[in-house]
Structure formats: C-alpha cells, structure tokens
Amino acid sequence: MLGDTIRKIRKSKKVSINKLAQSTSISLGYLSDLENNKAQNPSLEKLNAIADALGVSVNDFFEDTINEKVTNKSELTTKEKFDIEK
C-alpha cells in the first residue's frame, strides 16, 4: 500500500519521520497515519512535498502497489486487469 511504500523509501534514505515532517511542513501525526495506511487519499501537494524531501518522484510511491497488483492478479477487477495488460 501507499503508506508502506513511503515508509520503505523514507527508511532506505535514512530519514526519520520527524525530519520528514520538518522538511515538508506536514504534521508528524499525519505522516504517521499515512505510513500506517490510516490516512486515505493524500493530496498531490502532500505527495509532491514528501517525494521532493526524499529525492524521489511521486511515481515511485506507486510502483510497489502496481507490482503487488500484478502479482495478485486474481484479486483484480476486470477493469484493473485490462489496464495492466495494455
């Protein structure tokens, strides 16, 4: 999920959640909720701020999610299967 990927990238960059909160001006509580998949549908502005602070692109946050869906194709809807196979 998105939060898991953000946490994984943050930890791989050796950035504490406190430092990320400071550098993005996003509250520590919100970042924690996001990483624990409690916050749903973060704004593009927040995702851009997090990506910039971590030195990655917003697309990097979704690669694991897409790869997970491809691996678990049996759990996909017909539309998602169609989109992946394009």
N, C-alpha and C positions, 0 to 999 in steps of 0.2 A: 504494500500500500504506500501511498504518497509519504506519509509521515515516517514510515520505516526507512524509505529511501533517503529522505532528507537527513535523518539521524545517521545513517550509514555514511553518507557523504561528509557530513559535519565531523564525525569521528575520524574518518580517514584523513581529513585535513587537520586533525588535532586542534579543533576549535571547540572551546567549551560553549555550552548553551548560554551561559552568562555573557560571554564575549560576543556571541552572535546576536543576542538581544541588544547589547550596547551598540554594536556596529550597524544594526538595521533599524533601530528605534522601534522595534516590535517588542511588546511585553514578554517577559520571561514566561509568564503563565500561558500566554497564547502559543508561544513556541513549543512549550511542553505539551499542551493539548494537541497541537498539530503533529508533533512527533509521536504522540501516543494514539493518534488517529481518532481523537475526540473532537477536534475542530474540523468541520466539513467545509469544502469549497472555499479555500483561501482565495483572496483577490489576486489578480495578476500583479498588482502593485506589490503585494507582500511577497509573492513568489519571486518576482524580479529582484527585490531587495535582498532576499535570502540567497538567491543564486549569485548576485554580484558580490556579496560578502564572502561567499565560499569559493568564488572564482570558477563557477561552472555556468552552464546555460540552464534555463528553465526546463528544456527538453530532457536534460539529464535526470531530472526528478521523475520522469515518466518512463524511462527506458526499462527499469526493473519491473514496473507494473505491466508494461506491454509484454515483456518477455515471460512474465508469470502467466499472463492470459494465454499466450501461445502454447505454453507448456500444459496448461489445464484446459485445452480446447473443448473438452466435453462439458465444461461448465459455462461456456459462452452462449450467448443468444445467437440466433441465426444472423442478425444484422452484424454483430461483432465478428462472427466467423467470416462473413462476406468482406468486411472492412479489412481484416487481416490478410485475406487471400488476394486482395487487389494488387 
